[in-house]
Amino acid sequence: MVKRRASKGEVISRLVAAGPGGYVLIYVFAGTAALLPLHPADALFYPGLLSIALYVGIALWAFAARSHARVWMAIVAGCVACLVARVGLQAC
């Protein structure tokens, strides 16, 4: 199997996706999950715990994925899905 070296731009893209990109996705996710119909303390505690695990998973996956474009598509799709869910939860 021939391994190719990643370009500097690809590595920087993965770094930004793993750091700030993952943070934005987790921020949107936690904000949406806080609107769930739970006890106020639980609505903040459980999404906060899950957010830590998801952020670590996103950061690891950003460097394990075959393409950095796939990572960015997943981050954008996750943000859009969370925002659509947030609109749905606010309508209830």
A tleap script that builds the chain and sets N, CA, C and O, in Angstrom:
source leaprc.protein.ff14SB
mol = sequence {
  NMET VAL LYS ARG ARG ALA SER LYS GLY GLU
  VAL ILE SER ARG LEU VAL ALA ALA GLY PRO
  GLY GLY TYR VAL LEU ILE TYR VAL PHE ALA
  GLY THR ALA ALA LEU LEU PRO LEU HIE PRO
  ALA ASP ALA LEU PHE TYR PRO GLY LEU LEU
  SER ILE ALA LEU TYR VAL GLY ILE ALA LEU
  TRP ALA PHE ALA ALA ARG SER HIE ALA ARG
  VAL TRP MET ALA ILE VAL ALA GLY CYS VAL
  ALA CYS LEU VAL ALA ARG VAL GLY LEU GLN
  ALA CCYS
}
set mol.1.N position { 0.833 -1.161 0.000 }
set mol.1.CA position { 0.000 0.000 0.000 }
set mol.1.C position { 0.889 1.238 0.000 }
set mol.1.O position { 1.815 1.358 0.803 }
set mol.2.N position { 0.596 2.138 -0.898 }
set mol.2.CA position { 1.376 3.360 -1.010 }
set mol.2.C position { 0.680 4.450 -0.211 }
set mol.2.O position { -0.506 4.715 -0.408 }
set mol.3.N position { 1.414 5.073 0.679 }
set mol.3.CA position { 0.854 6.158 1.475 }
set mol.3.C position { 1.345 7.477 0.913 }
set mol.3.O position { 2.531 7.644 0.628 }
set mol.4.N position { 0.431 8.401 0.758 }
set mol.4.CA position { 0.831 9.715 0.265 }
set mol.4.C position { 0.947 10.674 1.430 }
set mol.4.O position { 0.292 10.511 2.460 }
set mol.5.N position { 1.779 11.663 1.251 }
set mol.5.CA position { 1.944 12.669 2.292 }
set mol.5.C position { 0.875 13.728 2.141 }
set mol.5.O position { 0.534 14.119 1.025 }
set mol.6.N position { 0.351 14.189 3.244 }
set mol.6.CA position { -0.674 15.224 3.219 }
set mol.6.C position { -0.010 16.584 3.006 }
set mol.6.O position { 1.084 16.848 3.504 }
set mol.7.N position { -0.701 17.433 2.256 }
set mol.7.CA position { -0.184 18.777 2.035 }
set mol.7.C position { -0.404 19.620 3.288 }
set mol.7.O position { -1.176 19.255 4.175 }
set mol.8.N position { 0.288 20.749 3.341 }
set mol.8.CA position { 0.134 21.634 4.502 }
set mol.8.C position { -1.289 22.162 4.610 }
set mol.8.O position { -1.827 22.291 5.710 }
set mol.9.N position { -1.892 22.463 3.477 }
set mol.9.CA position { -3.264 22.961 3.487 }
set mol.9.C position { -4.247 21.945 4.030 }
set mol.9.O position { -5.180 22.294 4.754 }
set mol.10.N position { -4.034 20.679 3.676 }
set mol.10.CA position { -4.916 19.626 4.173 }
set mol.10.C position { -4.756 19.441 5.679 }
set mol.10.O position { -5.740 19.237 6.391 }
set mol.11.N position { -3.536 19.512 6.156 }
set mol.11.CA position { -3.292 19.366 7.596 }
set mol.11.C position { -3.903 20.545 8.354 }
set mol.11.O position { -4.508 20.359 9.410 }
set mol.12.N position { -3.748 21.749 7.822 }
set mol.12.CA position { -4.332 22.929 8.476 }
set mol.12.C position { -5.853 22.826 8.479 }
set mol.12.O position { -6.500 23.170 9.468 }
set mol.13.N position { -6.423 22.352 7.371 }
set mol.13.CA position { -7.873 22.178 7.304 }
set mol.13.C position { -8.354 21.182 8.352 }
set mol.13.O position { -9.389 21.395 8.983 }
set mol.14.N position { -7.610 20.097 8.538 }
set mol.14.CA position { -7.986 19.110 9.550 }
set mol.14.C position { -7.816 19.672 10.962 }
set mol.14.O position { -8.620 19.378 11.846 }
set mol.15.N position { -6.785 20.469 11.175 }
set mol.15.CA position { -6.597 21.101 12.488 }
set mol.15.C position { -7.745 22.042 12.821 }
set mol.15.O position { -8.251 22.042 13.944 }
set mol.16.N position { -8.153 22.840 11.847 }
set mol.16.CA position { -9.262 23.777 12.077 }
set mol.16.C position { -10.571 23.007 12.262 }
set mol.16.O position { -11.406 23.384 13.085 }
set mol.17.N position { -10.747 21.931 11.497 }
set mol.17.CA position { -11.956 21.118 11.657 }
set mol.17.C position { -11.987 20.447 13.026 }
set mol.17.O position { -13.041 20.375 13.659 }
set mol.18.N position { -10.842 19.959 13.483 }
set mol.18.CA position { -10.782 19.273 14.779 }
set mol.18.C position { -10.970 20.244 15.933 }
set mol.18.O position { -11.618 19.903 16.922 }
set mol.19.N position { -10.421 21.431 15.828 }
set mol.19.CA position { -10.485 22.405 16.922 }
set mol.19.C position { -11.738 23.254 16.865 }
set mol.19.O position { -12.764 22.881 17.434 }
set mol.20.N position { -11.673 24.393 16.185 }
set mol.20.CA position { -12.826 25.295 16.151 }
set mol.20.C position { -14.056 24.702 15.468 }
set mol.20.O position { -15.179 24.974 15.894 }
set mol.21.N position { -13.871 23.900 14.419 }
set mol.21.CA position { -15.023 23.294 13.748 }
set mol.21.C position { -15.788 22.354 14.662 }
set mol.21.O position { -17.017 22.386 14.712 }
set mol.22.N position { -15.058 21.518 15.382 }
set mol.22.CA position { -15.703 20.622 16.341 }
set mol.22.C position { -16.351 21.383 17.483 }
set mol.22.O position { -17.413 20.999 17.975 }
set mol.23.N position { -15.707 22.464 17.902 }
set mol.23.CA position { -16.265 23.264 18.989 }
set mol.23.C position { -17.590 23.891 18.569 }
set mol.23.O position { -18.543 23.905 19.348 }
set mol.24.N position { -17.657 24.405 17.352 }
set mol.24.CA position { -18.906 25.012 16.872 }
set mol.24.C position { -20.014 23.967 16.817 }
set mol.24.O position { -21.141 24.228 17.238 }
set mol.25.N position { -19.694 22.790 16.298 }
set mol.25.CA position { -20.713 21.732 16.233 }
set mol.25.C position { -21.188 21.344 17.626 }
set mol.25.O position { -22.390 21.180 17.834 }
set mol.26.N position { -20.295 21.196 18.570 }
set mol.26.CA position { -20.675 20.822 19.925 }
set mol.26.C position { -21.459 21.945 20.605 }
set mol.26.O position { -22.384 21.680 21.374 }
set mol.27.N position { -21.096 23.183 20.327 }
set mol.27.CA position { -21.818 24.328 20.894 }
set mol.27.C position { -23.266 24.337 20.402 }
set mol.27.O position { -24.192 24.533 21.190 }
set mol.28.N position { -23.456 24.125 19.107 }
set mol.28.CA position { -24.807 24.089 18.544 }
set mol.28.C position { -25.576 22.889 19.093 }
set mol.28.O position { -26.759 23.000 19.413 }
set mol.29.N position { -24.900 21.739 19.203 }
set mol.29.CA position { -25.547 20.544 19.742 }
set mol.29.C position { -25.989 20.753 21.187 }
set mol.29.O position { -27.119 20.421 21.544 }
set mol.30.N position { -25.112 21.297 22.012 }
set mol.30.CA position { -25.447 21.491 23.428 }
set mol.30.C position { -26.563 22.518 23.588 }
set mol.30.O position { -27.427 22.371 24.452 }
set mol.31.N position { -26.545 23.546 22.765 }
set mol.31.CA position { -27.618 24.536 22.818 }
set mol.31.C position { -28.959 23.953 22.425 }
set mol.31.O position { -29.990 24.307 22.999 }
set mol.32.N position { -28.948 23.064 21.452 }
set mol.32.CA position { -30.186 22.402 21.031 }
set mol.32.C position { -30.653 21.410 22.083 }
set mol.32.O position { -31.842 21.345 22.396 }
set mol.33.N position { -29.729 20.644 22.625 }
set mol.33.CA position { -30.100 19.635 23.620 }
set mol.33.C position { -30.611 20.267 24.905 }
set mol.33.O position { -31.382 19.645 25.635 }
set mol.34.N position { -30.192 21.495 25.191 }
set mol.34.CA position { -30.669 22.174 26.396 }
set mol.34.C position { -32.157 22.507 26.305 }
set mol.34.O position { -32.787 22.795 27.322 }
set mol.35.N position { -32.724 22.471 25.104 }
set mol.35.CA position { -34.149 22.753 24.934 }
set mol.35.C position { -35.030 21.515 25.116 }
set mol.35.O position { -36.255 21.608 25.035 }
set mol.36.N position { -34.416 20.367 25.361 }
set mol.36.CA position { -35.202 19.148 25.551 }
set mol.36.C position { -36.084 19.276 26.785 }
set mol.36.O position { -35.711 19.934 27.756 }
set mol.37.N position { -37.249 18.650 26.746 }
set mol.37.CA position { -38.173 18.764 27.883 }
set mol.37.C position { -37.735 17.899 29.072 }
set mol.37.O position { -38.353 16.877 29.369 }
set mol.38.N position { -36.686 18.314 29.728 }
set mol.38.CA position { -36.175 17.630 30.913 }
set mol.38.C position { -36.147 18.614 32.066 }
set mol.38.O position { -36.388 19.808 31.891 }
set mol.39.N position { -35.849 18.096 33.243 }
set mol.39.CA position { -35.601 18.965 34.386 }
set mol.39.C position { -34.459 19.907 34.005 }
set mol.39.O position { -33.504 19.465 33.368 }
set mol.40.N position { -34.523 21.191 34.373 }
set mol.40.CA position { -33.490 22.142 33.937 }
set mol.40.C position { -32.050 21.708 34.227 }
set mol.40.O position { -31.162 21.928 33.404 }
set mol.41.N position { -31.818 21.100 35.379 }
set mol.41.CA position { -30.454 20.658 35.690 }
set mol.41.C position { -30.038 19.514 34.774 }
set mol.41.O position { -28.902 19.474 34.302 }
set mol.42.N position { -30.952 18.587 34.523 }
set mol.42.CA position { -30.645 17.466 33.643 }
set mol.42.C position { -30.467 17.920 32.198 }
set mol.42.O position { -29.645 17.362 31.470 }
set mol.43.N position { -31.229 18.924 31.778 }
set mol.43.CA position { -31.138 19.422 30.409 }
set mol.43.C position { -29.780 20.060 30.132 }
set mol.43.O position { -29.379 20.167 28.974 }
set mol.44.N position { -29.085 20.472 31.145 }
set mol.44.CA position { -27.739 21.028 30.969 }
set mol.44.C position { -26.651 20.004 31.269 }
set mol.44.O position { -25.606 20.003 30.618 }
set mol.45.N position { -26.882 19.144 32.235 }
set mol.45.CA position { -25.849 18.198 32.672 }
set mol.45.C position { -25.579 17.102 31.641 }
set mol.45.O position { -24.429 16.882 31.261 }
set mol.46.N position { -26.624 16.417 31.189 }
set mol.46.CA position { -26.434 15.284 30.285 }
set mol.46.C position { -25.894 15.709 28.915 }
set mol.46.O position { -24.974 15.062 28.414 }
set mol.47.N position { -26.415 16.752 28.295 }
set mol.47.CA position { -25.784 17.191 27.036 }
set mol.47.C position { -24.334 17.646 27.233 }
set mol.47.O position { -23.506 17.489 26.335 }
set mol.48.N position { -24.031 18.201 28.389 }
set mol.48.CA position { -22.644 18.596 28.658 }
set mol.48.C position { -21.712 17.406 28.720 }
set mol.48.O position { -20.605 17.455 28.183 }
set mol.49.N position { -22.149 16.328 29.374 }
set mol.49.CA position { -21.344 15.108 29.425 }
set mol.49.C position { -21.172 14.494 28.033 }
set mol.49.O position { -20.076 14.079 27.655 }
set mol.50.N position { -22.260 14.446 27.289 }
set mol.50.CA position { -22.202 13.882 25.942 }
set mol.50.C position { -21.342 14.737 25.020 }
set mol.50.O position { -20.678 14.213 24.125 }
set mol.51.N position { -21.352 16.033 25.232 }
set mol.51.CA position { -20.569 16.938 24.392 }
set mol.51.C position { -19.077 16.673 24.502 }
set mol.51.O position { -18.360 16.775 23.507 }
set mol.52.N position { -18.605 16.340 25.674 }
set mol.52.CA position { -17.178 16.055 25.854 }
set mol.52.C position { -16.772 14.849 25.012 }
set mol.52.O position { -15.760 14.885 24.312 }
set mol.53.N position { -17.559 13.792 25.081 }
set mol.53.CA position { -17.250 12.581 24.311 }
set mol.53.C position { -17.355 12.842 22.809 }
set mol.53.O position { -16.529 12.361 22.033 }
set mol.54.N position { -18.365 13.598 22.405 }
set mol.54.CA position { -18.517 13.897 20.981 }
set mol.54.C position { -17.374 14.762 20.462 }
set mol.54.O position { -16.898 14.551 19.346 }
set mol.55.N position { -16.934 15.721 21.246 }
set mol.55.CA position { -15.838 16.588 20.815 }
set mol.55.C position { -14.551 15.790 20.625 }
set mol.55.O position { -13.829 15.997 19.650 }
set mol.56.N position { -14.264 14.889 21.543 }
set mol.56.CA position { -13.075 14.038 21.407 }
set mol.56.C position { -13.208 13.156 20.165 }
set mol.56.O position { -12.244 12.981 19.420 }
set mol.57.N position { -14.388 12.607 19.946 }
set mol.57.CA position { -14.617 11.781 18.767 }
set mol.57.C position { -14.443 12.549 17.467 }
set mol.57.O position { -13.855 12.036 16.514 }
set mol.58.N position { -14.949 13.774 17.421 }
set mol.58.CA position { -14.797 14.599 16.220 }
set mol.58.C position { -13.332 14.937 15.991 }
set mol.58.O position { -12.853 14.889 14.858 }
set mol.59.N position { -12.623 15.277 17.048 }
set mol.59.CA position { -11.208 15.627 16.908 }
set mol.59.C position { -10.399 14.441 16.401 }
set mol.59.O position { -9.524 14.617 15.553 }
set mol.60.N position { -10.668 13.245 16.897 }
set mol.60.CA position { -9.953 12.055 16.421 }
set mol.60.C position { -10.336 11.715 14.987 }
set mol.60.O position { -9.478 11.370 14.174 }
set mol.61.N position { -11.620 11.813 14.681 }
set mol.61.CA position { -12.088 11.468 13.352 }
set mol.61.C position { -11.583 12.446 12.298 }
set mol.61.O position { -11.401 12.066 11.141 }
set mol.62.N position { -11.355 13.699 12.682 }
set mol.62.CA position { -10.877 14.691 11.719 }
set mol.62.C position { -9.547 14.269 11.106 }
set mol.62.O position { -9.265 14.602 9.955 }
set mol.63.N position { -8.732 13.545 11.856 }
set mol.63.CA position { -7.445 13.097 11.334 }
set mol.63.C position { -7.491 11.668 10.801 }
set mol.63.O position { -6.569 11.244 10.103 }
set mol.64.N position { -8.539 10.923 11.113 }
set mol.64.CA position { -8.647 9.540 10.640 }
set mol.64.C position { -9.417 9.435 9.331 }
set mol.64.O position { -9.298 8.432 8.628 }
set mol.65.N position { -10.199 10.445 8.992 }
set mol.65.CA position { -11.017 10.394 7.781 }
set mol.65.C position { -10.141 10.427 6.534 }
set mol.65.O position { -9.034 10.966 6.549 }
set mol.66.N position { -10.650 9.847 5.464 }
set mol.66.CA position { -9.884 9.810 4.218 }
set mol.66.C position { -9.712 11.192 3.612 }
set mol.66.O position { -8.666 11.490 3.035 }
set mol.67.N position { -10.713 12.026 3.734 }
set mol.67.CA position { -10.628 13.336 3.098 }
set mol.67.C position { -11.064 14.416 4.076 }
set mol.67.O position { -11.995 14.230 4.859 }
set mol.68.N position { -10.382 15.533 4.015 }
set mol.68.CA position { -10.751 16.632 4.908 }
set mol.68.C position { -12.065 17.258 4.471 }
set mol.68.O position { -12.760 17.858 5.291 }
set mol.69.N position { -12.419 17.133 3.202 }
set mol.69.CA position { -13.709 17.652 2.737 }
set mol.69.C position { -14.862 16.883 3.384 }
set mol.69.O position { -15.898 17.467 3.704 }
set mol.70.N position { -14.686 15.590 3.575 }
set mol.70.CA position { -15.720 14.776 4.225 }
set mol.70.C position { -15.931 15.218 5.671 }
set mol.70.O position { -17.058 15.226 6.167 }
set mol.71.N position { -14.859 15.577 6.332 }
set mol.71.CA position { -14.958 16.054 7.720 }
set mol.71.C position { -15.760 17.350 7.763 }
set mol.71.O position { -16.656 17.511 8.591 }
set mol.72.N position { -15.431 18.264 6.869 }
set mol.72.CA position { -16.146 19.545 6.847 }
set mol.72.C position { -17.612 19.358 6.478 }
set mol.72.O position { -18.478 20.032 7.038 }
set mol.73.N position { -17.905 18.456 5.546 }
set mol.73.CA position { -19.310 18.199 5.194 }
set mol.73.C position { -20.080 17.653 6.390 }
set mol.73.O position { -21.232 18.025 6.615 }
set mol.74.N position { -19.448 16.777 7.152 }
set mol.74.CA position { -20.116 16.214 8.327 }
set mol.74.C position { -20.344 17.278 9.396 }
set mol.74.O position { -21.389 17.282 10.046 }
set mol.75.N position { -19.385 18.174 9.586 }
set mol.75.CA position { -19.546 19.242 10.578 }
set mol.75.C position { -20.668 20.189 10.173 }
set mol.75.O position { -21.502 20.556 11.000 }
set mol.76.N position { -20.691 20.585 8.903 }
set mol.76.CA position { -21.744 21.491 8.424 }
set mol.76.C position { -23.104 20.798 8.488 }
set mol.76.O position { -24.087 21.407 8.911 }
set mol.77.N position { -23.172 19.527 8.072 }
set mol.77.CA position { -24.445 18.797 8.125 }
set mol.77.C position { -24.931 18.639 9.566 }
set mol.77.O position { -26.128 18.743 9.831 }
set mol.78.N position { -24.015 18.391 10.491 }
set mol.78.CA position { -24.396 18.290 11.901 }
set mol.78.C position { -24.921 19.600 12.448 }
set mol.78.O position { -25.894 19.613 13.202 }
set mol.79.N position { -24.288 20.703 12.076 }
set mol.79.CA position { -24.758 22.019 12.530 }
set mol.79.C position { -26.143 22.326 11.976 }
set mol.79.O position { -27.013 22.815 12.696 }
set mol.80.N position { -26.343 22.034 10.683 }
set mol.80.CA position { -27.654 22.284 10.070 }
set mol.80.C position { -28.716 21.412 10.731 }
set mol.80.O position { -29.815 21.888 11.016 }
set mol.81.N position { -28.404 20.146 10.976 }
set mol.81.CA position { -29.373 19.252 11.622 }
set mol.81.C position { -29.726 19.741 13.029 }
set mol.81.O position { -30.890 19.702 13.427 }
set mol.82.N position { -28.732 20.195 13.773 }
set mol.82.CA position { -29.000 20.708 15.121 }
set mol.82.C position { -29.841 21.981 15.073 }
set mol.82.O position { -30.730 22.170 15.903 }
set mol.83.N position { -29.566 22.846 14.113 }
set mol.83.CA position { -30.343 24.080 14.011 }
set mol.83.C position { -31.784 23.798 13.594 }
set mol.83.O position { -32.710 24.449 14.078 }
set mol.84.N position { -31.977 22.832 12.700 }
set mol.84.CA position { -33.349 22.448 12.305 }
set mol.84.C position { -34.076 21.840 13.503 }
set mol.84.O position { -35.252 22.131 13.721 }
set mol.85.N position { -33.401 21.007 14.275 }
set mol.85.CA position { -34.008 20.426 15.473 }
set mol.85.C position { -34.328 21.515 16.501 }
set mol.85.O position { -35.339 21.446 17.200 }
set mol.86.N position { -33.459 22.513 16.580 }
set mol.86.CA position { -33.693 23.602 17.522 }
set mol.86.C position { -34.944 24.375 17.161 }
set mol.86.O position { -35.728 24.731 18.041 }
set mol.87.N position { -35.144 24.640 15.879 }
set mol.87.CA position { -36.351 25.322 15.429 }
set mol.87.C position { -37.585 24.468 15.739 }
set mol.87.O position { -38.619 24.987 16.159 }
set mol.88.N position { -37.464 23.159 15.528 }
set mol.88.CA position { -38.573 22.269 15.842 }
set mol.88.C position { -38.888 22.219 17.329 }
set mol.88.O position { -40.057 22.166 17.714 }
set mol.89.N position { -37.854 22.236 18.170 }
set mol.89.CA position { -38.077 22.204 19.611 }
set mol.89.C position { -38.654 23.526 20.130 }
set mol.89.O position { -39.442 23.534 21.075 }
set mol.90.N position { -38.267 24.618 19.520 }
set mol.90.CA position { -38.801 25.912 19.948 }
set mol.90.C position { -40.245 26.092 19.531 }
set mol.90.O position { -40.987 26.834 20.173 }
set mol.91.N position { -40.660 25.412 18.448 }
set mol.91.CA position { -42.032 25.511 17.998 }
set mol.91.C position { -42.995 24.767 18.912 }
set mol.91.O position { -44.190 25.062 18.930 }
set mol.92.N position { -42.478 23.804 19.669 }
set mol.92.CA position { -43.334 23.012 20.564 }
set mol.92.C position { -43.717 23.765 21.803 }
set mol.92.O position { -44.433 23.234 22.652 }
savepdb mol mol.pdb
quit
